[in-house]
Amino acid sequence: MSIQENLFQSAIPGQSLTDTPKNFPWERPAEYTDPTEAARFELKRLNKPEALDSVLALLQVGFPIIPLAETIKTNSQAEGLYNPDVGLLITPVITQQLVSTAEDAGIDYVMGDEESEEERSEKEDQRVDAILQKKLTKMLTKDPKDEIVSDALDFLRDEPVSDIADKIEEAESVDVQEEEVAEITEPKEQKPMGLMSRSTM
């Protein structure tokens, strides 16, 4: 489909105003305007057997709690139960209820906001970079003519600590491989063969 054809098939400005008023749940006044009442409704619904079975099944397969709470809130808003402001206020209540459900069932749950090992390592590298740059900058302030410190600071800005560590690790790996190859290819001392090489009594 060309761009021109797609433009002709798109909605025109004001087209939504020609639809039947209050045709969708979210276009009608929310059923719950009080956050306390909305939270009570969600807690009651989450404790129903059919909802509880679904929640436990999701938690058992490792579905994160925070995205699950957001999904429950979004679905309720789409049903016209409460507006986004109320949903924002009661999301922590839904989240805590899911945590309690998982703990009562003995499920090893995940929240969904945990940092990965890569993210933690990246933050640590950034912290080390900042500390080193701060110290080098302080040293350079005391002696602006120190070319070694100046060059080190420029190098650190161009090459973060993480990149330097990767290059060192790569170089060490290459050295180890070369040593292994050298050990394999190094000729072993051959023992003399023949009658003259036998020891005499």
Backbone torsions as a table, in degrees:
resi	resn	phi	psi	omega
1	MET	NA	130.7	-179.4
2	SER	-75.8	165.2	179.0
3	ILE	-63.9	-38.2	-179.2
4	GLN	-63.6	-43.1	178.7
5	GLU	-65.0	-38.3	-180.0
6	ASN	-65.3	-37.2	178.8
7	LEU	-64.6	-38.7	-179.8
8	PHE	-68.9	-25.0	-178.2
9	GLN	-91.6	-7.3	-179.1
10	SER	-78.5	163.6	-179.2
11	ALA	-69.8	145.0	177.9
12	ILE	-90.3	156.5	179.0
13	PRO	-58.1	131.6	178.7
14	GLY	85.6	2.1	-177.4
15	GLN	-64.6	-33.5	-179.1
16	SER	-64.5	-24.1	-179.4
17	LEU	-74.2	-13.4	179.4
18	THR	-90.1	-7.8	178.6
19	ASP	-72.7	166.1	177.4
20	THR	-65.0	126.9	-179.8
21	PRO	-59.0	143.2	178.0
22	LYS	57.1	39.3	-177.8
23	ASN	-77.3	-24.5	-179.4
24	PHE	-117.6	154.9	-177.6
25	PRO	-57.4	-39.8	-177.1
26	TRP	-73.8	-7.9	176.1
27	GLU	-89.2	-8.9	-179.8
28	ARG	-99.8	161.6	177.4
29	PRO	-57.6	140.1	-178.4
30	ALA	-63.5	147.0	179.5
31	GLU	-71.7	-34.4	179.9
32	TYR	-120.4	122.3	176.3
33	THR	-107.9	-16.0	178.5
34	ASP	-93.8	121.7	-179.7
35	PRO	-56.3	-35.6	179.9
36	THR	-63.6	-43.9	179.4
37	GLU	-67.2	-39.1	178.8
38	ALA	-65.2	-41.4	178.8
39	ALA	-65.9	-40.1	177.9
40	ARG	-62.2	-39.3	178.0
41	PHE	-63.0	-46.1	-178.6
42	GLU	-64.2	-40.7	179.4
43	LEU	-64.6	-40.5	179.1
44	LYS	-65.1	-41.2	-179.1
45	ARG	-70.0	-36.7	179.8
46	LEU	-68.7	-21.4	-179.8
47	ASN	-90.0	-2.6	175.9
48	LYS	-71.2	143.9	-174.4
49	PRO	-54.0	-44.0	-176.8
50	GLU	-67.5	-38.7	177.7
51	ALA	-71.1	-38.3	-179.5
52	LEU	-63.8	-40.5	178.9
53	ASP	-63.3	-41.0	-180.0
54	SER	-66.4	-42.4	179.8
55	VAL	-63.3	-45.5	-179.5
56	LEU	-63.9	-38.4	178.8
57	ALA	-63.7	-40.9	179.3
58	LEU	-68.3	-41.3	-179.7
59	LEU	-67.4	-34.7	-179.3
60	GLN	-67.3	-30.1	179.2
61	VAL	-89.7	5.6	174.7
62	GLY	91.5	16.9	177.9
63	PHE	-68.2	129.0	-176.4
64	PRO	-65.0	146.9	-175.7
65	ILE	-71.9	-43.4	-177.1
66	ILE	-61.8	-48.9	175.6
67	PRO	-61.4	-32.8	178.2
68	LEU	-66.6	-42.2	177.5
69	ALA	-63.5	-39.4	177.9
70	GLU	-64.9	-37.7	179.1
71	THR	-65.8	-43.2	178.7
72	ILE	-61.9	-44.0	179.4
73	LYS	-63.4	-45.3	-178.1
74	THR	-63.9	-41.6	178.6
75	ASN	-63.3	-40.3	179.5
76	SER	-66.3	-37.5	177.2
77	GLN	-66.2	-38.4	178.5
78	ALA	-66.4	-28.2	177.4
79	GLU	-80.0	-4.4	179.7
80	GLY	78.8	20.6	-178.0
81	LEU	-75.1	-38.4	176.7
82	TYR	-157.2	163.4	-177.0
83	ASN	-85.8	169.4	-178.0
84	PRO	-58.5	-32.1	179.5
85	ASP	-64.7	-45.4	177.5
86	VAL	-65.9	-38.9	178.5
87	GLY	-60.7	-38.9	178.5
88	LEU	-64.4	-35.9	-178.1
89	LEU	-73.6	-32.8	-174.3
90	ILE	-98.4	-3.2	178.9
91	THR	-58.5	-42.4	176.4
92	PRO	-59.4	-32.9	178.7
93	VAL	-67.2	-42.8	177.9
94	ILE	-63.4	-43.2	-179.6
95	THR	-60.6	-45.3	-179.5
96	GLN	-65.2	-35.8	177.6
97	GLN	-64.8	-40.3	178.0
98	LEU	-66.2	-38.2	177.1
99	VAL	-63.0	-45.3	179.7
100	SER	-63.0	-39.1	178.5
101	THR	-62.5	-44.4	-179.9
102	ALA	-65.2	-42.0	-179.6
103	GLU	-67.0	-40.7	178.3
104	ASP	-63.5	-32.2	-179.5
105	ALA	-88.1	-2.5	179.5
106	GLY	71.1	30.1	-178.5
107	ILE	-92.7	132.7	176.7
108	ASP	-80.5	89.5	-171.7
109	TYR	-89.0	164.9	173.1
110	VAL	-123.4	144.1	-177.8
111	MET	-81.8	-36.7	-179.3
112	GLY	104.4	-4.2	178.2
113	ASP	-114.0	13.8	-179.9
114	GLU	-71.0	144.2	176.9
115	GLU	-81.5	139.3	176.2
116	SER	-76.9	166.3	179.2
117	GLU	-62.1	-36.4	179.9
118	GLU	-66.5	-40.9	179.2
119	GLU	-65.8	-42.1	178.0
120	ARG	-63.1	-41.4	179.8
121	SER	-65.5	-39.2	179.7
122	GLU	-65.2	-41.4	178.2
123	LYS	-65.0	-38.5	179.2
124	GLU	-65.8	-40.0	177.6
125	ASP	-63.8	-41.7	178.8
126	GLN	-64.0	-37.8	178.9
127	ARG	-65.8	-42.7	179.0
128	VAL	-65.4	-41.3	177.4
129	ASP	-58.2	-45.5	-177.8
130	ALA	-64.0	-41.0	-179.7
131	ILE	-65.1	-45.5	-179.1
132	LEU	-64.4	-43.7	179.6
133	GLN	-63.4	-37.7	179.1
134	LYS	-65.2	-42.8	-179.3
135	LYS	-67.9	-42.2	-180.0
136	LEU	-66.5	-38.2	177.9
137	THR	-63.8	-39.6	178.4
138	LYS	-65.2	-41.0	178.1
139	MET	-65.1	-39.0	-179.6
140	LEU	-69.7	-28.5	177.2
141	THR	-66.0	-37.6	179.1
142	LYS	-71.3	-36.1	-178.7
143	ASP	-138.0	85.2	-176.7
144	PRO	-62.3	-19.3	-177.3
145	LYS	-88.8	0.0	-179.4
146	ASP	-72.3	101.1	-176.0
147	GLU	-69.8	-33.0	-178.7
148	ILE	-64.3	-47.4	179.0
149	VAL	-65.0	-40.5	179.5
150	SER	-62.3	-45.2	179.0
151	ASP	-64.8	-38.6	179.7
152	ALA	-64.6	-39.3	179.1
153	LEU	-66.8	-42.2	177.6
154	ASP	-63.9	-40.7	179.5
155	PHE	-64.5	-40.5	-179.8
156	LEU	-66.1	-35.6	178.1
157	ARG	-68.5	-34.6	179.5
158	ASP	-81.5	-33.9	-177.2
159	GLU	-123.3	98.8	177.8
160	PRO	-60.1	161.5	-178.6
161	VAL	-56.8	-38.2	-178.6
162	SER	-62.8	-40.1	179.2
163	ASP	-68.7	-39.0	178.1
164	ILE	-62.9	-43.6	179.7
165	ALA	-63.3	-39.3	179.1
166	ASP	-63.9	-40.8	-179.5
167	LYS	-67.6	-40.2	177.7
168	ILE	-62.5	-44.6	179.6
169	GLU	-63.4	-39.9	178.6
170	GLU	-64.9	-41.2	179.5
171	ALA	-65.6	-41.3	178.4
172	GLU	-63.7	-38.1	178.6
173	SER	-64.0	-40.8	178.2
174	VAL	-64.5	-40.9	179.1
175	ASP	-62.0	-42.8	179.9
176	VAL	-63.4	-42.0	179.4
177	GLN	-64.3	-40.4	178.9
178	GLU	-64.8	-39.1	178.0
179	GLU	-63.9	-40.8	179.3
180	GLU	-64.7	-40.7	178.4
181	VAL	-64.9	-40.0	-179.7
182	ALA	-64.2	-38.8	179.4
183	GLU	-66.6	-35.7	-178.8
184	ILE	-72.2	-42.2	-175.0
185	THR	-84.7	-11.8	-178.8
186	GLU	-66.5	123.9	-177.7
187	PRO	-67.4	134.0	178.4
188	LYS	-84.3	147.3	180.0
189	GLU	-67.6	123.3	-178.1
190	GLN	-89.1	137.4	178.0
191	LYS	-77.7	140.6	179.7
192	PRO	-61.8	139.6	-179.2
193	MET	-111.4	162.7	175.3
194	GLY	107.1	177.4	-176.2
195	LEU	-70.3	-36.3	-175.7
196	MET	-69.2	-19.3	-177.7
197	SER	-85.2	-9.5	-179.7
198	ARG	-73.9	144.1	179.3
199	SER	-73.5	142.2	-178.7
200	THR	-96.0	152.5	-179.8
201	MET	-83.0	NA	NA
